Each structure stands twice: as structure tokens, then as C-alpha cells.
């Protein structure tokens, strides 16, 4: 018995020593990177991470970046990138240690990294132990991950604030719960900077070859300003930055004699972001009427399925198509006045039958916006669209040469 106790004690002591050594090595790696930007929030983190990295590169800084969203990527100082490989394909916040170690090899001026923690305690550990950011970004507070950070949006706001750098700077585009962010920032002696999206002109937005939002650009410009990069150079760097694989996109298709524009809005999981994306596409003329809302349902996202069904009231589409399962979770929240517009293609349909069913439920010369979550039948549909002959290149916002401002 004494032998087992001794072995147990020595094992625990060995783990403690190994942990201390690893933390010290990690701290040394962090210290080789003068500026560390941690991007947190509900929607748009991956795009903002890329915009910030591009803005800083535009100012001549050496920057590494890492995104976590649709497809995790490590972005090198020259802007090239490669996928982040994970054991068993499972994301774990501990992977940030390896990312920092890899980033430190390049001795960059700055690192921009997306927060991959959802649980409030892990968000704090990610900041305090793993990244120790000097500049924090808290892009927005939206209705998502309520089970982990909620149940209310006020709770979500306070949870996200755990990633604020103590004694540092935090930049946000949040408006409705800005007072909560200000309160939490004061507690952490953190200077909170609230950006105004309207300071970004339409002409500046026209420089992007992909679809993004003024809120995201304003945040990246504020980060660049904190590190001494002028607006002119920051914008040029952002325009040149490659978009995230999950970026909002619109593609065109002629299938069974019908001309269709297909908008992939799967990445915007919460209702507010989804509606904002659709309004943005309408504003830019990339989608129009007649409009079909396609909702992909998942058995582990029943609440979100219902949120997307209820959102149809604000969109008022001519057609509604339900795919995946259980579709009844979305149909139950669709307003009674729109029930006669619903086509239910629930279940696990083969790719060709799924695509044919979706197209058959839409009007000719119309647009489809795909919402909910991409996994499951959504992935199958997207893959079938890509494989289908006659599918045009993705359509982005029209690119023009804007007037640069210094």
C-alpha cells in the first residue's frame, strides 16, 4: 500500500513539474511576439482575424495568424496558409500552445489569433494562460452558444469579456450591450474602444473582392491604428488578404432550365447574423426576388432549427425548403401565413435527389439563401452543387478601385 501511495505521489509531482516547465517554455515563446491580438465574439471572428492580419501586413509588419472557423488555418507572414491538423479531427483549446510555439519561430511583430474557447472558464484560461493578448477584439454579442454562456444575452456578453486583456486594450463593434462591456472593461483596467462602422465608406468597401461587413473592417482599422499602421496601408493590406473558406458567397447556376443564385449563409448560425447577411446581399444586388429560404436542420441543433424557422417572418420569402432532420423543429416556428410556402425534403436524401428537390421547389430566375448549419444534408447539397456542370464561379461584391485615404 505504501508503495502504491509513493508511486502515485511521485507521478503527481512529475506531472506538476512537467506542467510548470511547459508553462515557462510557453511564456518564453509568447514573449518573443511583442503584439498579440485575440479575436473573440460570436460572429465574424475568422474574417476579422484575416482582416487584422492583412491590415498589419499592409503596414509592413511581420504577422502570423490562426483562424478556427469553418476550416482552421495557420497564416504565415507572407500571407500564405495551410490547414491546422488536429488529432482525430477534434478541436481543443490546448492546440494554442503549439500554434504559439510555431508562430514564435518566425519572430513576428504581431500574432492575430481567433479565440476557440466557448465555455466561460476556458475563455479566461485562453487569455490568461495561453495567449496573454495585448489587444483584445470582442466583435459582437449574438444569440448563440446560450447553453454554455447564457441563458441571456447579457450573460453571453459577460462571458465574452473574460477574454479582455487586463491593463490592455479591447476593440468592439457591439452596440446594444456596450454598457456591459464598458462595465467589465473597467473591472479589468482595460481601455475599451467602440468603433463606428459608418466611418468606413462604401467606396472603401468596394475594394474587397469578397463579401464582408463595415463592422469587421472598422475593427481591423482600429487594431491597425493601435500598432501605428495608417488607414491607407491597412486598407490595401485588407483588400489583398485572402478570404476565409466560410466567407459569405453567392454562386449562379442553370439547372433544369432554371437560373438560380445560391447564397451560402450557413456560416451565420444565429438569427441576427443570418438576417444581417441576407440584407447585405440584397443591398449589394447579389440576390433578389423571388427568394427561397433553405433551412438545413440538425438533430443536435433543434433550438437553432426553430430560430431559423421563426426568422422567415422577417424575410418573407416566396418559398421555404426544409432539409435535414428533424424538419418539424423548424416548421413548427414558421408563421401560419407562410406554411403554404413550405416544401419539406426532410431525411437523408441522396445528393441528386436532394438537389432536384430543392430546385423543383424554387421559381425560375430566383435566389436561394441557405441558412442554419452546413453539416449533414447542407454539406451534401453544397458538394452536389459544386460537382454539377454549369455551375459558375463564386460571385463576390463588385470590385472597383477605390480612392485611398491616408
C-alpha positions as CSV (number, residue, x, y, z in Angstrom):
1,X,0.0,0.0,0.0
2,X,2.8,2.4,0.9
3,X,4.5,1.5,-2.5
4,X,1.3,2.5,-4.4
5,X,1.0,5.7,-2.5
6,X,4.6,6.6,-3.2
7,X,4.2,5.8,-6.9
8,X,1.0,8.0,-7.0
9,X,2.7,10.9,-5.2
10,X,5.8,10.8,-7.5
11,X,3.6,10.6,-10.6
12,X,1.6,13.7,-9.5
13,X,4.8,15.5,-8.7
14,X,6.2,14.6,-12.1
15,X,3.1,15.9,-13.8
16,X,3.3,19.2,-11.8
17,X,7.0,19.7,-12.7
18,X,6.2,18.9,-16.4
19,X,3.3,21.4,-16.3
20,X,5.5,24.2,-14.8
21,X,8.2,23.6,-17.4
22,X,5.7,23.6,-20.3
23,X,4.1,26.9,-19.0
24,X,7.5,28.6,-18.7
25,X,8.5,27.5,-22.2
26,X,5.2,28.7,-23.5
27,X,5.6,32.1,-21.7
28,X,9.1,32.5,-23.3
29,X,7.5,31.8,-26.7
30,X,4.8,34.4,-26.1
31,X,7.5,37.0,-25.0
32,X,9.1,36.7,-28.5
33,X,5.9,38.2,-30.0
34,X,5.5,41.8,-29.0
35,X,1.9,42.3,-30.0
36,X,-0.8,39.6,-29.6
37,X,-4.3,40.2,-30.8
38,X,-7.0,37.8,-29.6
39,X,-10.3,37.9,-31.6
40,X,-13.4,36.9,-29.7
41,X,-17.2,37.3,-30.1
42,X,-20.0,35.4,-31.7
43,X,-20.0,36.0,-35.4
44,X,-17.2,37.0,-37.9
45,X,-14.2,36.1,-35.8
46,X,-12.4,34.3,-38.7
47,X,-13.0,37.1,-41.1
48,X,-11.8,39.7,-38.6
49,X,-8.7,37.7,-37.8
50,X,-7.8,37.7,-41.5
51,X,-8.6,41.4,-41.9
52,X,-6.5,42.3,-38.9
53,X,-3.6,40.3,-40.2
54,X,-3.9,41.8,-43.6
55,X,-4.1,45.3,-42.3
56,X,-0.9,44.9,-40.3
57,X,0.9,43.3,-43.2
58,X,-0.2,46.3,-45.2
59,X,1.8,48.4,-42.8
60,X,4.9,46.4,-43.3
61,X,4.7,44.4,-40.0
62,X,5.6,40.7,-39.9
63,X,2.4,38.9,-38.8
64,X,1.3,35.4,-38.2
65,X,-2.4,34.5,-37.8
66,X,-4.5,31.5,-36.9
67,X,-8.3,31.0,-37.6
68,X,-10.6,28.4,-36.1
69,X,-13.9,28.8,-38.0
70,X,-15.1,26.7,-41.0
71,X,-11.6,25.5,-41.7
72,X,-8.8,26.2,-39.2
73,X,-5.8,27.8,-40.9
74,X,-2.3,28.9,-39.9
75,X,-1.4,32.0,-41.9
76,X,2.3,32.7,-42.5
77,X,4.0,36.2,-42.5
78,X,3.8,36.2,-46.3
79,X,0.1,35.7,-46.3
80,X,0.2,32.0,-47.5
81,X,-1.5,29.5,-45.3
82,X,-2.1,25.8,-44.6
83,X,-4.7,23.8,-42.6
84,X,-4.3,23.2,-38.9
85,X,-4.0,19.5,-38.4
86,X,-5.8,18.1,-35.4
87,X,-5.6,14.6,-33.8
88,X,-8.7,12.7,-34.5
89,X,-10.1,15.9,-36.1
90,X,-11.1,17.2,-32.6
91,X,-10.6,20.9,-31.7
92,X,-9.0,21.5,-28.3
93,X,-8.0,24.9,-26.8
94,X,-4.6,23.3,-25.8
95,X,-3.7,23.4,-29.5
96,X,-3.0,27.2,-29.0
97,X,0.3,26.2,-27.2
98,X,1.6,24.5,-30.4
99,X,0.4,27.5,-32.5
100,X,2.3,30.0,-30.3
101,X,5.4,27.8,-30.4
102,X,5.2,27.6,-34.2
103,X,4.5,31.4,-34.5
104,X,7.5,32.2,-32.3
105,X,9.9,30.6,-34.8
106,X,9.2,33.5,-37.2
107,X,9.9,36.2,-34.6
108,X,6.9,38.2,-35.8
109,X,5.9,41.7,-34.8
110,X,2.4,40.5,-34.1
111,X,0.2,37.5,-33.9
112,X,-3.5,37.6,-34.6
113,X,-5.4,34.6,-33.2
114,X,-9.0,33.6,-33.1
115,X,-10.5,32.5,-29.7
116,X,-11.6,28.9,-29.9
117,X,-13.0,28.6,-26.4
118,X,-16.7,28.6,-25.8
119,X,-17.0,27.8,-22.1
120,X,-16.5,31.0,-20.0
121,X,-13.8,29.4,-17.8
122,X,-11.9,28.3,-20.9
123,X,-12.2,31.7,-22.4
124,X,-10.4,33.1,-19.4
125,X,-7.7,30.4,-19.4
126,X,-7.2,31.1,-23.1
127,X,-6.5,34.7,-22.4
128,X,-4.6,34.5,-19.1
129,X,-2.5,31.3,-19.7
130,X,-2.4,30.7,-23.4
131,X,-2.4,34.0,-25.3
132,X,-1.9,36.9,-22.9
133,X,-3.2,39.3,-25.6
134,X,-2.1,42.9,-25.6
135,X,-5.1,43.8,-27.8
136,X,-8.4,42.1,-27.5
137,X,-11.2,42.1,-30.0
138,X,-14.8,41.5,-28.9
139,X,-16.6,41.8,-32.2
140,X,-20.2,41.3,-31.2
141,X,-22.7,39.7,-28.8
142,X,-25.3,37.5,-30.6
143,X,-27.8,34.7,-29.8
144,X,-25.6,31.6,-29.9
145,X,-24.0,29.1,-27.5
146,X,-26.6,30.1,-25.0
147,X,-26.3,26.7,-23.2
148,X,-22.6,27.4,-22.5
149,X,-22.6,31.1,-22.0
150,X,-26.2,32.1,-21.4
151,X,-29.0,31.8,-20.7
152,X,-29.4,35.5,-21.5
153,X,-27.5,37.7,-24.0
154,X,-26.3,39.8,-21.0
155,X,-24.7,36.6,-19.7
156,X,-23.1,36.0,-23.1
157,X,-21.7,39.5,-23.0
158,X,-20.1,39.0,-19.6
159,X,-18.7,35.6,-20.6
160,X,-17.0,37.0,-23.7
161,X,-15.5,39.7,-21.6
162,X,-13.4,37.1,-19.8
163,X,-11.0,37.3,-22.8
164,X,-10.4,41.1,-22.3
165,X,-6.7,41.8,-21.6
166,X,-6.2,43.1,-18.1
167,X,-4.5,46.5,-18.4
168,X,-4.7,46.3,-22.2
169,X,-6.9,47.5,-25.0
170,X,-10.2,45.9,-26.3
171,X,-11.9,46.9,-29.5
172,X,-15.6,46.2,-30.2
173,X,-18.4,46.9,-32.7
174,X,-21.1,45.9,-30.2
175,X,-23.7,48.5,-29.6
176,X,-26.7,47.1,-27.7
177,X,-24.7,45.7,-24.8
178,X,-21.9,48.2,-24.9
179,X,-22.7,49.3,-21.4
180,X,-22.0,45.8,-20.1
181,X,-18.7,45.7,-22.0
182,X,-17.7,49.1,-20.5
183,X,-18.5,47.9,-17.0
184,X,-16.4,44.7,-17.5
185,X,-13.6,46.6,-19.1
186,X,-13.4,49.0,-16.0
187,X,-13.1,45.9,-13.7
188,X,-10.1,44.8,-15.7
189,X,-8.5,48.2,-16.2
190,X,-8.9,47.6,-19.9
191,X,-9.4,50.5,-22.3
192,X,-12.4,49.8,-24.4
193,X,-12.6,51.3,-27.9
194,X,-16.0,51.2,-29.6
195,X,-15.8,51.6,-33.4
196,X,-18.4,53.1,-35.7
197,X,-19.0,51.1,-38.9
198,X,-20.2,54.2,-40.7
199,X,-16.6,55.6,-40.7
200,X,-15.9,53.0,-43.4
201,X,-17.1,54.3,-46.7
202,X,-18.9,52.4,-49.4
203,X,-16.0,53.2,-51.7
204,X,-13.6,51.6,-49.3
205,X,-15.8,48.5,-49.1
206,X,-15.8,48.3,-52.9
207,X,-12.1,47.4,-52.7
208,X,-12.9,43.9,-51.4
209,X,-13.1,41.0,-53.8
210,X,-15.2,39.1,-51.3
211,X,-18.2,39.9,-49.1
212,X,-17.5,41.4,-45.7
213,X,-19.1,44.0,-43.4
214,X,-18.2,47.5,-42.3
215,X,-18.2,46.4,-38.6
216,X,-15.4,44.0,-39.4
217,X,-13.4,46.4,-41.4
218,X,-13.7,49.2,-38.7
219,X,-12.4,46.8,-36.1
220,X,-9.4,45.9,-38.2
221,X,-8.7,49.5,-38.9
222,X,-8.8,50.3,-35.2
223,X,-6.4,47.4,-34.5
224,X,-4.0,48.7,-37.2
225,X,-4.2,52.2,-35.7
226,X,-3.1,50.8,-32.3
227,X,0.0,49.4,-33.9
228,X,0.8,52.5,-35.9
229,X,-0.4,51.4,-39.3
230,X,-2.1,54.2,-41.3
231,X,-5.5,53.8,-42.8
232,X,-4.3,53.8,-46.4
233,X,-1.8,50.9,-45.9
234,X,-4.2,49.0,-43.6
235,X,-6.9,49.0,-46.3
236,X,-4.5,48.0,-49.0
237,X,-3.4,45.0,-46.9
238,X,-7.0,44.0,-46.1
239,X,-8.0,44.1,-49.8
240,X,-5.1,41.8,-50.6
241,X,-5.9,39.3,-47.8
242,X,-7.4,36.0,-48.8
243,X,-11.0,35.4,-47.5
244,X,-11.9,32.6,-45.1
245,X,-13.2,29.4,-46.6
246,X,-16.5,30.0,-44.9
247,X,-16.9,33.5,-46.3
248,X,-20.3,34.6,-47.4
249,X,-20.6,33.9,-51.1
250,X,-23.1,33.8,-53.9
251,X,-22.9,31.4,-56.9
252,X,-25.0,31.2,-60.0
253,X,-26.5,28.1,-61.6
254,X,-28.6,26.9,-64.5
255,X,-30.2,23.7,-63.5
256,X,-33.2,22.0,-65.3
257,X,-33.8,25.2,-67.2
258,X,-33.9,27.4,-64.1
259,X,-31.5,30.3,-63.5
260,X,-30.7,30.4,-59.8
261,X,-28.4,32.4,-57.5
262,X,-27.4,30.4,-54.5
263,X,-26.2,32.2,-51.3
264,X,-24.3,30.1,-48.8
265,X,-25.2,31.7,-45.5
266,X,-24.6,28.6,-43.4
267,X,-21.7,30.1,-41.5
268,X,-24.0,32.7,-39.9
269,X,-25.6,30.4,-37.3
270,X,-27.6,32.8,-35.2
271,X,-30.8,34.6,-36.4
272,X,-29.4,38.2,-36.1
273,X,-26.3,37.4,-38.2
274,X,-28.3,35.4,-40.7
275,X,-30.7,38.3,-41.3
276,X,-27.8,40.8,-41.5
277,X,-26.1,38.7,-44.1
278,X,-29.3,38.4,-46.2
279,X,-29.9,42.1,-46.0
280,X,-26.3,42.8,-47.1
281,X,-26.7,40.5,-50.1
282,X,-29.9,42.2,-51.1
283,X,-28.4,45.7,-50.7
284,X,-25.5,44.7,-53.0
285,X,-27.9,43.3,-55.5
286,X,-26.3,39.8,-55.3
287,X,-29.7,38.2,-54.6
288,X,-33.2,39.2,-55.4
289,X,-36.8,38.1,-55.6
290,X,-38.4,35.6,-55.9
291,X,-36.5,34.4,-52.9
292,X,-36.3,30.9,-51.4
293,X,-35.1,30.3,-47.8
294,X,-33.5,26.8,-47.5
295,X,-33.2,25.7,-43.8
296,X,-30.8,22.8,-43.1
297,X,-31.9,21.1,-39.8
298,X,-29.7,19.0,-37.4
299,X,-30.9,16.8,-34.6
300,X,-28.3,18.3,-32.2
301,X,-29.4,21.9,-33.1
302,X,-33.1,21.7,-32.5
303,X,-33.2,25.2,-30.9
304,X,-31.4,26.7,-33.9
305,X,-33.7,25.0,-36.3
306,X,-36.6,26.7,-34.7
307,X,-34.8,30.1,-34.7
308,X,-34.3,29.8,-38.5
309,X,-38.0,28.9,-39.0
310,X,-39.1,31.9,-37.0
311,X,-36.8,34.1,-39.0
312,X,-38.9,33.5,-42.1
313,X,-41.3,36.1,-40.7
314,X,-38.7,38.9,-41.2
315,X,-37.5,37.6,-44.6
316,X,-41.0,36.9,-46.1
317,X,-39.6,34.5,-48.8
318,X,-41.7,33.3,-51.7
319,X,-40.6,29.7,-50.9
320,X,-39.3,27.8,-47.9
321,X,-37.4,24.5,-48.3
322,X,-36.6,22.3,-45.3
323,X,-33.8,19.7,-45.5
324,X,-32.1,17.5,-42.9
325,X,-33.8,16.3,-39.7
326,X,-35.9,16.9,-37.7
327,X,-37.6,19.4,-40.1
328,X,-40.6,19.6,-37.8
329,X,-38.4,21.6,-35.4
330,X,-38.2,24.4,-38.0
331,X,-41.6,24.0,-39.5
332,X,-43.3,24.5,-36.1
333,X,-42.0,28.0,-35.8
334,X,-42.7,29.2,-39.3
335,X,-45.6,31.7,-39.2
336,X,-49.0,30.2,-40.1
337,X,-49.3,32.6,-43.0
338,X,-46.2,31.1,-44.6
339,X,-47.0,27.4,-44.1
340,X,-48.3,27.0,-47.6
341,X,-44.9,28.1,-49.0
342,X,-43.1,25.2,-47.3
343,X,-41.6,22.2,-49.1
344,X,-40.4,19.5,-46.7
345,X,-37.4,17.5,-48.0
346,X,-36.5,16.1,-44.6
347,X,-34.4,13.0,-44.1
348,X,-31.2,11.7,-45.6
349,X,-31.8,12.1,-49.3
350,X,-29.1,11.1,-51.9
351,X,-27.3,14.1,-53.5
352,X,-29.0,14.1,-56.9
353,X,-32.5,13.7,-55.4
354,X,-31.7,16.5,-52.8
355,X,-30.6,19.0,-55.4
356,X,-33.5,18.2,-57.8
357,X,-36.0,18.6,-54.9
358,X,-34.5,21.9,-53.9
359,X,-34.5,23.3,-57.4
360,X,-38.1,22.0,-58.1
361,X,-39.3,23.9,-55.1
362,X,-37.9,27.2,-56.4
363,X,-39.1,29.7,-59.0
364,X,-37.2,30.3,-62.2
365,X,-34.8,33.3,-62.2
366,X,-34.8,33.3,-58.4
367,X,-32.4,33.3,-55.5
368,X,-31.8,30.7,-52.7
369,X,-30.4,31.6,-49.3
370,X,-29.1,28.5,-47.4
371,X,-29.3,29.0,-43.6
372,X,-29.0,27.0,-40.4
373,X,-25.9,24.8,-40.2
374,X,-23.9,23.3,-43.0
375,X,-23.2,19.9,-41.5
376,X,-25.3,16.9,-42.7
377,X,-27.6,17.5,-45.7
378,X,-26.2,21.0,-46.1
379,X,-22.7,19.7,-46.9
380,X,-24.2,17.1,-49.3
381,X,-26.1,19.8,-51.1
382,X,-23.1,22.2,-51.4
383,X,-20.9,19.3,-52.7
384,X,-23.5,18.4,-55.3
385,X,-23.8,22.0,-56.4
386,X,-20.0,22.2,-56.9
387,X,-19.9,18.9,-58.8
388,X,-22.9,19.9,-61.0
389,X,-21.9,21.1,-64.6
390,X,-22.7,24.6,-65.5
391,X,-22.0,26.0,-62.0
392,X,-20.5,29.4,-62.3
393,X,-17.6,30.8,-60.3
394,X,-18.5,32.3,-56.9
395,X,-19.8,35.8,-57.2
396,X,-18.4,38.4,-54.8
397,X,-19.1,42.0,-54.3
398,X,-18.2,44.1,-57.3
399,X,-14.5,45.2,-57.1
400,X,-13.6,48.7,-58.1
401,X,-10.5,50.7,-57.5
402,X,-11.5,53.0,-54.6
403,X,-10.0,56.2,-53.5
404,X,-7.4,55.6,-50.8
405,X,-7.3,57.9,-47.7
406,X,-4.1,58.4,-45.8
